[in-house]
Amino acid sequence: MESNVNIENQIPIPIKPLEQFKQNRKIPISEKLKAIEFSKVNGNKKAAQKFGVISKSIRRWKKNETMYISVTNPKTKITLHKGNPHKAVDKELDDQLYNWIAFYN
């Protein structure tokens, strides 16, 4: 590992090679659901280590668990846009969401 030297204190500062940084990758929904189930038993930290992601990803996946389940269930009518995976195309669900937001605001 290379290091730079801090001129003021003459303390070597370690520099990580670029290979050590993980690249963004798309995790399949089935893997996310497995990670969610694993984290419910073992905790977010252990799940993150096992599945090679950060614990914040596990927390975010847990928050979106119902969406992942509904997308993988062939009986639901929800389909995802090709360009934006966060927008669901379902008029009835959109109406329910609107009513829920209007009720609580």
C-alpha positions, 0 to 999 in steps of 0.5 A: 500500500502506498502512502503520502506524508503529511508535511506538518506532522510527518505522519504517513497517510495510507492510500487505498488502491482503486481495486479495494473500492467496490463498484456499484452493481445491480443486486437482483430482487431475489437476492435482496429478499434473501438478504432481508430474511437473513437480516431479520434473524442475524441483524443488518451488519452480518447480512451486509457482510454476507451479501457484500453490501453496506448495512445502509443497503440492507436497511433500505431493502427492508424498507422496500420489502413489500414493493419487492414482494409485490413485483416478484408476485405474478398475481399482482398487476404492478409493472415497473417502468423500463427507465425508472425502476421506482415508479409503479404503473398501477392506477388503483395503487396510485389512487390509494397512495394519493388518498393515504397521503391526503388523509395524513397531511 
